[in-house]
């Protein structure tokens, strides 16, 4: 059975790029969200195996959303995506329970490596 992944990014083209990489490699994208609030709702709804979440988003940011999802499900596997130069936020995310992080612009191989490592 394919691993079920929730993709969270405020940029639609980013979600599309990530989805493309995932689907080509046999993963199932069970949902998409464009902000942290939506991510929390979709997480409850779909119970995905993994969440790929952008750090910087409108309304509710990735780190706040990560903390909320961890309250709902302490076992949640979440990989954060960040732009260059967001190291401080990445450290916050890891301390809040993120399993890994990927830096934009994405390299397909790096995305897959992070996912495989997190799902082991």
URFEN-V607836 format. One record per residue. RES is the residue in one letter. PHI is phi in radians with two decimals (* if undefined). PSI is psi in whole degrees, 0 to 359 (* if undefined). D_FIRST is the distance of its C-alpha to the first C-alpha in Angstrom with 1 decimal. Layout:
# URFEN-V607836
<<RES	PHI	PSI	D_FIRST> <RES	PHI	PSI	D_FIRST>>
This chain:
# URFEN-V607836
<<X	*	137	0.0> <X	-1.22	144	3.8> <X	-1.21	138	6.5> <X	-1.69	125	8.8> <X	-2.17	139	12.3> <X	-1.82	128	15.8> <X	-1.89	123	18.5> <X	-2.16	115	22.0> <X	-2.80	140	25.1> <X	-1.30	344	28.3> <X	-1.68	119	28.5> <X	-1.02	321	26.7> <X	-1.17	329	26.9> <X	-1.17	315	25.3> <X	-1.04	320	22.3> <X	-1.11	315	22.2> <X	-1.06	314	22.5> <X	-1.13	315	19.7> <X	-1.00	317	17.4> <X	-1.02	312	18.4> <X	-1.06	314	17.6> <X	-1.13	309	14.1> <X	-1.09	319	13.2> <X	-1.08	336	14.9> <X	-1.86	20	12.8> <X	1.47	13	9.3> <X	-1.62	157	8.9> <X	-1.89	125	9.1> <X	-1.58	109	12.6> <X	-1.53	344	13.0> <X	-2.98	164	16.7> <X	-2.34	148	19.8> <X	-2.44	148	22.9> <X	-1.89	0	26.3> <X	-2.69	171	27.8> <X	-1.10	324	27.3> <X	-1.12	315	28.2> <X	-1.08	321	25.6> <X	-1.04	318	23.0> <X	-1.13	314	23.9> <X	-1.09	315	23.7> <X	-1.17	327	20.3> <X	-1.10	313	19.0> <X	-1.06	319	20.4> <X	-1.19	314	19.0> <X	-1.75	341	15.4> <X	0.79	59	14.9> <X	-1.21	163	12.7> <X	-1.32	335	11.4> <X	-2.73	149	14.0> <X	-2.14	131	17.1> <X	-1.84	115	19.0> <X	-2.25	131	22.5> <X	-1.23	146	25.8> <X	-1.36	314	28.8> <X	-1.70	111	31.5> <X	-2.50	156	31.1> <X	-1.23	166	33.5> <X	1.11	273	34.1> <X	-1.99	121	31.8> <X	-1.34	171	31.0> <X	-1.06	322	27.9> <X	-1.23	318	29.4> <X	-1.08	316	30.5> <X	-1.10	317	27.2> <X	-0.98	313	25.5> <X	-1.10	319	28.0> <X	-1.13	315	27.4> <X	-1.10	321	23.6> <X	-1.11	329	24.3> <X	-1.19	319	26.7> <X	-1.19	315	24.2> <X	-2.45	97	21.5> <X	-1.04	340	23.0> <X	-1.54	0	19.6> <X	-0.95	137	18.6> <X	-1.83	115	17.5> <X	-2.25	130	19.6> <X	-1.95	129	20.7> <X	-1.63	146	23.9> <X	-1.98	134	25.2> <X	-2.42	156	29.0> <X	-1.42	168	31.7> <X	-0.99	148	34.1> <X	1.37	18	36.7> <X	-1.94	34	34.7> <X	-0.96	318	34.8> <X	-1.06	318	36.3> <X	-1.16	323	33.6> <X	-1.08	317	30.9> <X	-1.08	315	32.7> <X	-0.99	316	32.8> <X	-1.12	316	29.0> <X	-1.13	318	28.3> <X	-1.12	329	30.8> <X	-1.40	355	29.2> <X	2.04	7	25.9> <X	-1.16	144	24.1> <X	-1.46	332	22.1> <X	-2.91	176	23.1> <X	-2.56	152	24.6> <X	-2.15	140	24.7> <X	-1.74	136	28.0> <X	-1.43	151	28.6> <X	-1.18	142	29.0> <X	-1.26	143	25.5> <X	-1.84	125	24.9> <X	-0.87	315	21.5> <X	-1.09	320	21.3> <X	-1.17	320	22.3> <X	-1.05	310	19.7> <X	-1.14	321	16.9> <X	-1.08	314	18.8> <X	-1.09	318	19.2> <X	-1.15	312	15.5> <X	-1.07	317	14.5> <X	-1.11	319	17.5> <X	-1.24	326	16.8> <X	-1.47	350	13.2> <X	-0.98	*	14.6>>
